[in-house]
Amino acid sequence: MNAIAVGQKLTKIAKKAVLTDKETLKEVIECLIKYLPIDTGKASCSQKDIHQIIVGAASQADTIENTAKKLKKSYTGKTIRNHLGKFENFKQLENQINQGLISKLPRRIKKRKHKLAIDLNLIPYYGKPTKQEEDYIYRGQPKNGTCSFYAYASVYIIANNKRLTIAVIGIKKSYTNVAIITYLLDKIQSLNLKIKRLYLDRGFYSSSVIRWLIALDIPFIMPAIRNGKTGGINQYLKGQKSYKTTHTMNKGKENQVTFPLWVICKYRKGKRGKFGVEYLAYVVYKVNISLNYIYQDYRKRFGIETSYRLKNICRIRTTTKNPIIRLLYVGISFLIVNIWIYILWSKISKPRRGSRLVYRSLFSLKQMLAFLSNVINQIYEVREIIYISTT
């Protein structure tokens, strides 16, 4: 084979199509219809139409109303909202969303040992809640002018620098942090995952959570909170070398717990105009890791593409205070992100020794959302003319 023929063959391989915008939409719609079915009865619109308008709104992080208005062939926003109102059971919807999430996990993820992280996502709530809404309003630290929030907790796998969400729950006012962790871990039992390491946000730092995780014998890392100016964790923040110790948290005899505490000394070196030693403290239980690496390891639970930041890119906007509809929109955003990662690993990649080579730069989440928006606009046609009455 001469050089020209080889070059032509390589060009063909380089230009091989592996995914289209229509295939992307089909992947998303099939998942939504299977796990979030809507019985439209004898109505003129099909559940496929409803889901496609929903996906159109999610792809633009827009409202259902605005999406319906800008499309010529769309059903009205009111019609779509009436059908979405058929979701009436909060727990049932939660379970459906979680079934959809795990359905899009790559096969290599299941039945393996993984690093997991649990996070809270707070969406500001304004106004006075009704009796029906009150149980779903979470009280937290002031943020965006309110202390009231719609709250969602999720557990995700950290694998190949991606966050695969495997369970999400809507938090009720009555939920304790121990209950939140227990509910999430219970949701993933069917996957038979072994926890290599569990990362928790500083908001979970409490004697009850630490005691519960130790009782379950789960390896975990959690930042220790420094309260007050002296005593508690503050007494360990000294010296110029990182070290390990133990700390006993006393909150009554029943809530007393002793745990391993790792104190890390970092030198700021003029970062953000600060110098000297910066102290960081972590609760570290049964984690096989170097003392000098604990800071970098914990930071892995963050990153450019965190689950909530991605989810917010495709979360449908709404002013409704209905907690079930809000859970639906949050769940759809998590599903879209999981489908994106699934497509990356299954189609925008190729096998190689060790691990798959994934071409992430070719198919970002924003590119996927652009694909979805493009097809929806083609199907339902964007309005090009605005009319007003002349009478």
C-alpha positions, 0 to 999 in steps of 0.5 A: 500500500503506497503512502497516499493510500495509507493517508486516505485510510487514516483520514477516513478513520479520523472522520468516522462519525460515532455520534449524532445529535439525533442519537443523543436525544434518542438516548435521553428520551428513552431513559426518561420514558423508561424511568419517568413515564407519564400517562397522557391517557387520551390526550393529543400529546404523547409522553415523548412530546412532553419529555422532548419539551422538558429536555429542550428546557433543560438544554437551555436551563430555561423554564417550561413556559419560555421553551413552549412559547418559543417553539411553533409546534410545542404544546402550551406550558400549561398543558405540559405542567398539567401532565407533570402534575401527575407525579404526586408521590415524592418517595416513588419519584425519588426511587424512579430517578435513582433507578435511572441514575444507576441504569447509565453506569458503565459496566466496569463501575459495578461490583468494584471498590470505589471512592464515594463522596456525599454532598449537599446541594441547597437551592434558596427558598423565599417566602413563607411555606405552606403546611404542605411545603414546610416539611421539605424546607431545610434550614441552613446557614444564610445564603443568597438572602435566606436561611431556607432551602430546597435541599438535595443530597447525593452520593457519587463515585469518583472515577477517572476524574468524573463524578457519576451520581448513583443516588439522590434524595430530597431532604426533609426538615426532619432528616438528621445527617445520620439519616441522610447518609443512611438513606443514600448508602441504602439506595446503592446496596443493589450495586454491591459496591465496596467503599474504598473511601468516603468523602464527606463535606464539613457540614457532616462534622458531628459526633453522631455522624462520626460515631455512626460511620465508625460503627459501620466500619466505613473508611472516611475523610471529613474536615474537622471544624474549629469552633471558638478561639480556644479548645476543641480542634484549635488546641492541635493547630500548632507546630510546623510539622504535620502529625497524627493524633486522636481527639475526643468530642464531648457532647454529653456522655451519650454523644462522646466519641474519640476519633483519629485526627490528622493535622496538616501544616501548609505554607502559604508562600504568599498565596492570596497575599498571605504568609506563614503556616496554614493549619488543616484538620481532618477526621481520618478513619481507616484510610490507607494514605500518606499524611503528606498527601491527605490534603491533595486527596481530599481535594479530589472530591472537588474539581472543575467538573463537580456534579452540582456545577454540571447539574446546574447547567441543565437544571430547568428553572421554575418558580413553583414551590411544589417540592415534587416538581422541583425534585423532578427537575433536579433529578432530570438534570442529574440523569442528563449528566449521567447519560453524558458520561455514559455516552463519553465512555461508550461512544466517544472513546476506544479501548486500550491497555489499562483503561479506555481512552476517552475523548472528553474534549470532543464532547463536553456537557455543553456540546451535548446540550447544544445537540439536544437543543438543536434537534428539539428546535428542528422538531418543533421549529423556533418562532421567527415572527411575532404578531400583535392584534391590529384592532 
